[in-house]
Amino acid sequence: MRCVFDTIQFNERLFFARRDRSAGPASSEDLRVEVSPGVALHARSHRLDRARATVVLFHGNGEVVSDYDAIASLFANAGARLVVVDFRGYGSSDGAPTLRAIVEDAPIVVRAIRERLADLPIVVFGRSLGAHCAAAIAGTHPPLADAIVLESAATSLETMLARRSMRADRALSPDELAVFDPLAKLARCALPALVLHGRDDAIIGPDEAQRAFDALASPRKQLVWIEARGHNDLSLSTAYWAAIETFIAELSR
């Protein structure tokens, strides 16, 4: 029997893919990374001359790389050169998204970006659904990144199914858990880690952030609650940017 996370029904309910082929600002560069034969993902790199780190950001559901054009300068103010990656089927990336695909594509993408932009520490940043990609990087040995950030992170497989009125018909096998369970991957993570979550998040509850933080094996980890913010408005808070800036500054030191 197929795992529920590999079914067409689940993946059709999970993803809200948007196509977008708009050009980026003059200060950006569009990249393509082949993740399987004939399938390449689109990433956009925002150039920054005195950056302290490169942030490789896996965005949330329904978002595309161009949504981050307007706030790339805020990442720059925090000391980060921003690279945003589209899932399969999003933006101008090839293919169709599945949870397995986005998780398995993440290390390929980060490895390729690291080869191209090897001059700075790599911070893998997973927002909402993108946290599954960040967790995939967090669990790699040897590590592909120098630090991990989780924002509004979806970390509970049971809750992910329940939000789509689904449930697992059987327990996941060890091989399936190794692919899909983000908490198991975070438990292998010794990288510096920052967990950001809105205190009033009604989409991904604060309990998921707490579970992610507790699972992290890193001796250098921090959980920052963004007060009076929900799931999609953390970047409107000065506390959010202050936490990112401090995290990057400490990493570069």
N, C-alpha and C positions, 0 to 999 in steps of 0.2 A: 504493500500500500504506500502510495506517495505521501511524503510529508505535507502537512497542510500549508506550509509556507512556500511550497513549490507548486501549488495548484493555481490554475488560471483564475478561479473564483477569488481567491485571496488577493492575488496581485492586481486584479482589476479593481478590487475595492480599496486597495492600499494606495495606489499611485494616482496623482492628478497631474499628468504630464502636460507641459506647455511647450509649444514650439516657438522659437524666437531666433531670428537671424540678424538682428540689428547690430550695427557696427559699434564698437566700443569707443571710448574717448581717445584722443590722440596720444595720451600718455600710457595707453594699454597695448598689449600684444595678445593676439588670439593664438592658442596652441591646440594641437590635436595629438592625442595619445591613443595608439592602437592597443586595445585591450583583448581582442581576439581577432582571428582572420576576418578582414572586411568590416570590422566594427571599431570605430574610433570615437573617443569622447572629446568634447570641446571644453577647453579651459581658457580663462582669461587672466592674464598677469598684468597687474598695475605696477608700472615701474616706479621705483623710489630710490633716490641716491643715498642717502645716509640711513638706510634701514638697519635695524638690529636683528631682525628675524624675518623669515618668509612664512606667512600664514597660508596654508593650503586649506581652503574652506569647502566642505561638503554641505550644501545648503539644505533647506527644509523642503518639505513636500509642496509642490505647486510653484516653487520658485525657479528662477533661471539666473544665469550668471549676470545678465544685464541689470537685474534688480539691485546688484551691489555696486554698480558704477557710481551711484550718487554718494555712497558712504565709504568708498575706497580711501578718500582723503582723511576720514576719521580713523581708519586703521593706520594710515600714514602718520597721523598725529600721535598715535600710540606706539610708533616705532616699527610698524610692520609693513612689508611689501605683501600685498594681497594677491593670492591666486585663487580663483573660484572655479569649481568643477561642476559641470552638468552631468547628471545621471544619464544612462541610456534613455533615449526617447525624449529627453528634455533639451530645450534650446536647439542647438544644431548638432547635438550628439546623435550618433547612429543607434539603431537597434530599438528594443523595447525593454522597459524596466521590469525587473523582478527583484525581490529582496536578495535572493542568492547572487544575482548578477552585481548589484551595487556593492555588496560586501566583498565579493571576490575581485571586482575591478579596482577597489580602493588601493591595495598594495601596489598594483601595477602602475596606477597613476602617480602615486607618491614617489615610487622609485624613479619614474621617468622625470618628474619635476625636480627631484633631488639631483639627478644627473645634469639637468640643464641649469639649475640655480643652486649650485653646491657651495656658494660663497658664504651662506648664512645658515644659522640653525633653522631647522624646519619645525614649525608648530602646526600640527594637524588639528583642525577646528571642525567639530561636527555639530551642526545645528538641527535640533528636532530629529527628523528621520535620518539626517546626515550623521547623527551620533553613532549609528550602526557602522558607518564607514570609519569613523574615528576609532571606535572600539576594535575594529579589525586591525588597524595599525597599532593600537595600544598593545595588542597581544602578540605581535611579531617578535621573533628572536632570530638573529640579532635585530635590534630596533631599527625601523625605517625612519623614525622621527626623533626629534630631541625633546618634544613636549606635546601634551594633549590638552585641548580645551573642549568641554562639552557644554553646549548651550541648549536649554529647554529640551534636554535629551530624553528620547524615548528609549527605555531600557527594559521594560517588562514585556515579555512575549505574550503572557496571558492577557494583559491589558490591551495589547495591540490587537489581539484576536477579538476580545470582547467589544472593542470600539467598532468593530466591523460585523458584529452580531454573528461571530463564528467561534468555534472551539476546536481543539485538537481531538481527533478520534482515538489517538493513542499517544503514549509517551514518546518523546523524540529519542532517537538512537544517539549513542555517543558521537557518531560522525555528524549527525544533523545538529546536535547541540554545539559542536565545534564550529559550525558555519553560522548558526543563527543566534546563539545566546550571547549578547554583549557583556553580561555580567561576568561570565566565565573568562572572557578575554581581558576585561578590566582587572580581574584578579591576578593576571600575569603581568600587569603593567607596573614597571618600576620607574617610568618616566615622570618628571614633574607634571602635575596635572591641576587644571583649574575647572571647577564645575560652577556654571552660572545658571540661575533659575529664577523666574519670576515668582514671588511669593503668592501672587494671585492667579497663577496659571491654572485655568480650568480645562485645558486640552490635555496637557501632560502634567499630571499632578506633581506637587513638590515631593511626594513620597518617592517618585521615581528618581529624582535627583539625589535624594538621601541614600537610596539603595546603590546608585552608581558610585557615590562618594565612599560609602562603606566598603564596596567591593574593591575599589582601587588598592592595589598593593603598594603604590608609590609612597616612599617616606616623605616626599614633598608634594603634598596635595592640599587644596583649599576649596572650600564650598562657600560661595558668595550668593546670598539671597538678595535679589533686586526688589526692594520694597515697592508696593503699589503698582506692580507691573504684571502683565499676563504672559501669554505665549509669544506674541508677535511684536511687542513694543519695548523689548529690553534695550534696544539701541537708542531709544529716546532718553535714557537715563544716564546722567553723568557718572553715577556709581558704576555702571557697566563698563564704560570706557576707562575709568580710573583703574578698575580691577585688571583689565586687559593690559593697560600700559605698565602697571606695576609688575605683572607676571612676566611680560617680555623683558623689562629692564632687569629683573632678577635673573632671568634665564641668560641674558647676554653677559651678565657679570660672572 
